[in-house]
Amino acid sequence: MPASTPLHPRAALFDPDERTVPLLPVCDHYSGIEARMRKSLQLQAEMGPVFDVTLDNEDGAPVGGEVEHAHLIAELLAGADSRCGRVGVRLLPLSHPRFADVVAIVLAAARRPAYLMLPKLRSAAELQRAADAIDAGGGGPIPLHALVETHGALHEVHALAAHPRIESLSFGLMDFVSAHRGAIPLSAMSAQGQFEHPLVLRAKLEIAAACHAHGKVPSHSVVTEFKRSGALQEAAGRAAHQLGYTRMWSIHPSQIRPIVDAFTPSAAEIDQAIEILQAAQAAHWAPIRHHDVLHDRASFRWFWLLLERAHRTSTAANPQLPAEVRAAWFGPQG
């Protein structure tokens, strides 16, 4: 006989040993100039944790001033709004002579970063050396994100995604194109061209596939034309709906809301998911018929993941899900 109280969707639909994908915000916003870093943190405090802020100690730091920039980032980490808790740091490449100094400064901040982003990785072995160096600097089990922007990283993308410390892999579009020494045209860095060049598209697909195979989050590359809102919306939509990405970079505050919107399920999708999952739960997760379509645990899982994404993109002003659904499935016990 079925249990009197139907199981929660997570307990009913996923095996205990199944990989749990990190529930990261759908937008990762990068800033490195002091005024923009402060503005980004203020905006996150206003909007809530629907996007991450990554304080940039690589491209954001002046050449020769990396250590001073790290001290500024540590100060900003300490003052970040504790209600969000979603502020990370992009480090220098492992090969940089000040890598260890920057790691030590960032990890000594009064509030630890939510994650560390590793740029310019060339292999899984280099990822492990970076993790060891971070641990030696007091990093402990802090989550790591990594940029796939070199030939070596793309060649070993499955090994990178399989590493237990990795939460997310990002595609570094501009460095990847440059690494081809002019063989890929500049147009492949554009909002439209990056979806058309075969080598760039292949790299994006391999990264997304590796992340999904190993239970990690694929994060899509930047759109540099930040004044062209239509180009950004199209790129975010294609990343989310055609290439399997569940997260995307922002490099300007104006890009955050369109990215969040692109990765947010529609109201119709949310309503359909709620109807099907409530009916499935009432049937103790046995197969059901909904509008003359058969659904079982495979489609139930799809609809549940859609609701989780809707919950992750919710704000106080736009909660996405009805209060009773939030209380039943996303409350303290959900």
N, C-alpha and C positions, 0 to 999 in steps of 0.2 A: 504493500500500500504506500502511496506517496506520503511524504512528511506533511504534517498539518501546516507548517509554515514554509512556503516555497523558498528555495535558496536564492541568495543574492546573485545577480547575473555573473559577477566575477567568479564566484564559487561554483556556479553551475556550468559555465561555458568554457572554462580554462582549466587544464590539468595542473596539479600543484607544481610539477616539475617543468612546466612550459615557461619559456623565456618571458620575463616581464619587461616590456619596452619602457624606458624612462618616459614619464609624462611631462615632457618639456613644453614650454610655451612655443607657439608656432612662429614667432618672430624673434630674431636675434639681432639686436640693434648695436652697431659698432660706433664708437666715438673715441677720439684720441686727443683733440684739442681741449684745453681746460674748460673754456666756456661751454663747449658742446657737451662735454662729459657731465658738467653740473646740470645743464639743461635736460639731458637725457635722464638723469637720476630724478630730477624734479617731475618730469613727465611720467616716469614710472610710478612715483608715489601718488600722482593724481589718477592715473588710469588703473593701477593695480598690476598684479603680476601676469598680465596677458602677453608681455614680451620681456625677454632678457635684455639686460644692458651688459655689453662686453666692453670694458675699458681697455683701450688698445695701447700696449707698451711696445708694439713692433712698429708698424707704419705710423702710429700716432706719436712716437717719440722722436725728437730731433736727433740726428746723427751725432754721437758723442755725448748726448744728454740722457741716455737711457736710464741711468741710475737715478738721476734727479726726477725723471718722469715717473719712475717706480715709486718714489717717495710720495709724489702727488697722488698717484693711484691709491696707495695705502691710506692716505688721508681721506680720500673720497669714499673708499670702502668703509672706513670707520664711521663716516657720517651718513651712509646710505640708510634709507628707510627700512627698518627691520621687519615691517609688515610684509614686504615683498620677498626679501631674501634671495633675489634672483639677479645678482651682479657677479659677472665673471671677469677674467682678465686674459687678454691675449699676451703671451710671453714672447720673448725673443726666440729665434731659432736656437736649437740645442748647440749648434756650432759657434754661436756668438760668444766672444770672450767674457761678456758680462751676464751670461745666462744665469749662472748660479747666484750672482749678486742680486739680480732682479727677483729671482724666486724667493730668496731669503727675505727681501724687503716686503714683498707682497704677502708672504705667509706670516709675517710678523705683525700685520695690520690688526687693529683691535677687533675687526670683524673679518672672518675668513671669506674668500670668494666662494661662490657657489660651484665654480668649475674653473679650470685652467685650459685655455686654448693653445695648442701646440702648432705653430706654423712650419712650413718647409720640411716636413718629415720626408725622408727618402726611403725608409724601410720599416718593417715591423721591429727589427733589432734596434733601430734608432728610437722608436717609440718606447721600447723597454728601457733603454738607457736614460731617456728623458724622465720616465716614471721613477726610476731608481734615484736620479738626481733630485727630483722633487721630494721624494720620501726622505732622502738624506738631509734635505733642508727643512724638514718638519712637516711635509705635506700630508703624511699619513694616507688615508684612503680617499683623498679629495678626487672627485670625478674629473676625467680628462676628456676634452674635445680635441679633434685634430683636423687640420686642413689637408685635403688631398689636392696638391697643386704641382707635384713633380711626377716625372715618369716612374720613378721607383715606387712612390706611394700608390699610384694607380695600379702598378703591376702587383703589389702586395695588398690590395685593398681588402680582400677577405681576411687576411691575417690581422690587419689593423682593426677591422670591425669585430673580430673575434676576441680581441684583447679585453680582459675583464674590467679594466679601469675605464675603457672608452664608453661614453654615453652617446656621442654623436660624431658623425663625420660630415665635414663641409666641403663643398667643391670650391676651390680657389680658381675662378675663371681666368682672371687676368694673368696671374703667374703661369697658369697652365698653358695659355695661348703663347705667352712670351717664351716658354721653355722650348717651343718648336722652332725657335730661331728664324722666324719670318715665314715658315712654311704654311702657317695658318694666317689668313689675312686679318687685319685689324678689325674688320667688320664683324668677326666672330666674337668680339668683346661686347657688341651692342645688344640691346634688349631683344631685338629680333634675330640677329645673326647667330647668337649663341644657341638658338634652337634649330639652326639650319646646317651648320657645318658638321659633317659626319664624325670627325674626331672628337669634337666637343660633345656632341650628343652621345657618342659611345661612352665617353668618360662619365657623363651624368648618369647614364643608365647603369653602368657597372657599380658606381658608388651607391645608388639607391638599392640595387639588388643585393649588394653585400650587406648593407645595413639591415634590410628586412630579413635576410637569411640568419643574421646573428642577433636579432632583437635590439638593434640600435636605431638612432634617429638620423635619417638623411636630411641635411640642411642645404638648401639650394643657394646658388651664387648670387652675387649682387646684380642690380641694375643701376648703372652709373648715371643714366640720364634721369636724375631725380626730379627734374622739373616736368617731365613728360608722364603725367599720372596715368594716361591711357596705356602707355608702353609697360609701365610697372604692373598695372592690373592684369594685362594680358599675360605677361611673363609669370606672375604669381599663379594665375589660373592654370597655365600650362604645366607649371612645376607641380602643382597640387593634383591636377586631374589627369595628366598624361604621363608624367614621369615618376610618380610615386613618392614625391617628396612631402614630408610632413612638417617642414620648418624652412624658413628662408631668412636670408640676411637683409637688414636695412642699414643704409649708410646716411640717411637723412631723416629727421623727425617726421617729415611729411610722408615718408614711405611706410611708417609703422601701421597706421590705421588701414590703408589699402591691403597690406599683406595679411593682417589679422582677418579682415573681411573675406579675402580670397580663400583662406583656409577654414573659414567658419561654415558649417553646413547651413543649407537654406532652411527657412521655417518649415517648408513642406517636407523636407528630409527628416527634420527633427520630429515633426508630428507623426510621420509614418513609423519612424523608429520606436517612438513611445508606444504607439498602438500595438505594434507587433511584439515588442518585448513585454508589455503588460499582459497581452493575451498568452504569450509563451509562459510567463511566470505563473499565471493562473492555471495553465495546463501542466505545471510542474516540469516545464522545459521539454515536453514531448512535442512531436511535430504538430503544426497547426496549419489551418487554411485561412488565408487573409485575402479578401477580394479575389477569390478563385486562384490564388497562387500558393503553392506549398512552401512552407518554411520549416527548417529544422535547425539544429545547433550550428551548422555552418553559417547560415544567413543570420541567425541570432547573434553570433559573434561579430559579424560585420556591422549590424545595427548598434550593438553595444559600443564598439569602438567609435562609431560616429557620434554617439551621445557623449562619450568621454572627450572627444575633440570639441564638441559644443560646450561642454563644461569648462574646458581649458581656455576657451575664447570668450568666456562670460566676463562681464564687468558688473559693478553695482548698478550702473545705469541701464545695462542691457544684459540681464541674466541668462538669456537664451532658453533656459529650461523652466518649466512651471515649478512653483514652490513645492508642490507635493512630490514631484519627481526628484528634486534636489534633496528633499528631506529623506525620501525612501532609499535612494541609491547613492547619494553623494554626501550624506550627512556624516557625523563623526563615526558612525558604525558602518558606513557604506564603502 
